[in-house]
Amino acid sequence: MKVEFGWPCGPPLCTSLTNHPGLHEVRCNLIGRRIARVFFTVSGGNMVLLHGFVKKTRTTPAKELKLAEQRMKEHNRHG
């Protein structure tokens, strides 16, 4: 909600992924010391959620980024 109503907002809550143009990441801390990430893009003034997952490693797995990029491309084709 902070991202949706406070856009644009920056770190530590939200970051743009410089190696992935148009893709942004929301960082969420969950109970039990778990960490979640939600990837999104902005299209026509709307926040389009692309993919979310619970992080289990220090770095973001390439497959998670790839899925978000694929969904962003799909949205751009049909959006």
KEMARZA-903862 format. One record per residue (C-alpha): z, x, y; residue number from 1; residue in one letter. Coordinates in steps of 0.001 Angstrom, whole numbers. Layout:
! residues N
<r z="Z" x="X" y="Y" dolo="NUM" kefi="a"/>
...
//
This chain:
! residues 79
<r z="0" x="0" y="0" dolo="1" kefi="m"/>
<r z="737" x="2893" y="2348" dolo="2" kefi="k"/>
<r z="-2772" x="4209" y="1800" dolo="3" kefi="v"/>
<r z="-4474" x="826" y="2051" dolo="4" kefi="e"/>
<r z="-2831" x="-215" y="5316" dolo="5" kefi="f"/>
<r z="-2325" x="3250" y="6790" dolo="6" kefi="g"/>
<r z="-5773" x="4746" y="6120" dolo="7" kefi="w"/>
<r z="-6592" x="7451" y="6901" dolo="8" kefi="p"/>
<r z="-3440" x="9218" y="5784" dolo="9" kefi="c"/>
<r z="-2963" x="12746" y="4571" dolo="10" kefi="g"/>
<r z="-795" x="14958" y="2406" dolo="11" kefi="p"/>
<r z="1395" x="14765" y="516" dolo="12" kefi="p"/>
<r z="534" x="11151" y="-295" dolo="13" kefi="l"/>
<r z="-3244" x="11360" y="-150" dolo="14" kefi="c"/>
<r z="-5865" x="14109" y="-183" dolo="15" kefi="t"/>
<r z="-9635" x="14388" y="-33" dolo="16" kefi="s"/>
<r z="-11056" x="16362" y="-2930" dolo="17" kefi="l"/>
<r z="-13163" x="19003" y="-1190" dolo="18" kefi="t"/>
<r z="-15231" x="19864" y="-4270" dolo="19" kefi="n"/>
<r z="-15976" x="16165" y="-4846" dolo="20" kefi="h"/>
<r z="-17407" x="14614" y="-1643" dolo="21" kefi="p"/>
<r z="-16332" x="11025" y="-1040" dolo="22" kefi="g"/>
<r z="-13552" x="11181" y="-3626" dolo="23" kefi="l"/>
<r z="-9893" x="10902" y="-2588" dolo="24" kefi="h"/>
<r z="-6642" x="11108" y="-4540" dolo="25" kefi="e"/>
<r z="-3375" x="9205" y="-4141" dolo="26" kefi="v"/>
<r z="-358" x="11014" y="-5531" dolo="27" kefi="r"/>
<r z="2399" x="8882" y="-7054" dolo="28" kefi="c"/>
<r z="5771" x="9883" y="-8449" dolo="29" kefi="n"/>
<r z="6944" x="7672" y="-11303" dolo="30" kefi="l"/>
<r z="10349" x="7233" y="-12879" dolo="31" kefi="i"/>
<r z="11229" x="9751" y="-15543" dolo="32" kefi="g"/>
<r z="9783" x="12651" y="-13508" dolo="33" kefi="r"/>
<r z="6239" x="11607" y="-14366" dolo="34" kefi="r"/>
<r z="3331" x="11952" y="-11950" dolo="35" kefi="i"/>
<r z="342" x="9637" y="-11593" dolo="36" kefi="a"/>
<r z="-2934" x="10038" y="-9750" dolo="37" kefi="r"/>
<r z="-5342" x="7376" y="-8528" dolo="38" kefi="v"/>
<r z="-8847" x="8332" y="-7448" dolo="39" kefi="f"/>
<r z="-10642" x="6204" y="-4878" dolo="40" kefi="f"/>
<r z="-13530" x="6153" y="-2444" dolo="41" kefi="t"/>
<r z="-14007" x="4299" y="828" dolo="42" kefi="v"/>
<r z="-17009" x="2002" y="1031" dolo="43" kefi="s"/>
<r z="-17791" x="-375" y="3887" dolo="44" kefi="g"/>
<r z="-14235" x="-75" y="5182" dolo="45" kefi="g"/>
<r z="-12801" x="-956" y="1760" dolo="46" kefi="n"/>
<r z="-10738" x="1183" y="-569" dolo="47" kefi="m"/>
<r z="-12436" x="1185" y="-3989" dolo="48" kefi="v"/>
<r z="-10103" x="2252" y="-6802" dolo="49" kefi="l"/>
<r z="-12038" x="4254" y="-9372" dolo="50" kefi="l"/>
<r z="-9578" x="5661" y="-11904" dolo="51" kefi="h"/>
<r z="-5881" x="6213" y="-12439" dolo="52" kefi="g"/>
<r z="-3951" x="8268" y="-14966" dolo="53" kefi="f"/>
<r z="-587" x="9882" y="-15665" dolo="54" kefi="v"/>
<r z="-747" x="13657" y="-15284" dolo="55" kefi="k"/>
<r z="477" x="15637" y="-18236" dolo="56" kefi="k"/>
<r z="-647" x="19097" y="-17093" dolo="57" kefi="t"/>
<r z="-358" x="21046" y="-13856" dolo="58" kefi="r"/>
<r z="-4074" x="20821" y="-13134" dolo="59" kefi="t"/>
<r z="-6168" x="17675" y="-13120" dolo="60" kefi="t"/>
<r z="-8237" x="17505" y="-16308" dolo="61" kefi="p"/>
<r z="-11990" x="17730" y="-15698" dolo="62" kefi="a"/>
<r z="-12594" x="14582" y="-17780" dolo="63" kefi="k"/>
<r z="-10473" x="12532" y="-15348" dolo="64" kefi="e"/>
<r z="-12456" x="13769" y="-12345" dolo="65" kefi="l"/>
<r z="-15742" x="13231" y="-14144" dolo="66" kefi="k"/>
<r z="-14866" x="9619" y="-14940" dolo="67" kefi="l"/>
<r z="-13943" x="8928" y="-11297" dolo="68" kefi="a"/>
<r z="-17199" x="10527" y="-10103" dolo="69" kefi="e"/>
<r z="-19244" x="8479" y="-12572" dolo="70" kefi="q"/>
<r z="-17606" x="5276" y="-11381" dolo="71" kefi="r"/>
<r z="-18161" x="6250" y="-7742" dolo="72" kefi="m"/>
<r z="-21873" x="6823" y="-8425" dolo="73" kefi="k"/>
<r z="-22070" x="3481" y="-10230" dolo="74" kefi="e"/>
<r z="-20403" x="1718" y="-7307" dolo="75" kefi="h"/>
<r z="-22745" x="3397" y="-4824" dolo="76" kefi="n"/>
<r z="-25778" x="2231" y="-6845" dolo="77" kefi="r"/>
<r z="-24593" x="-1377" y="-6994" dolo="78" kefi="h"/>
<r z="-22290" x="-1604" y="-3954" dolo="79" kefi="g"/>
//
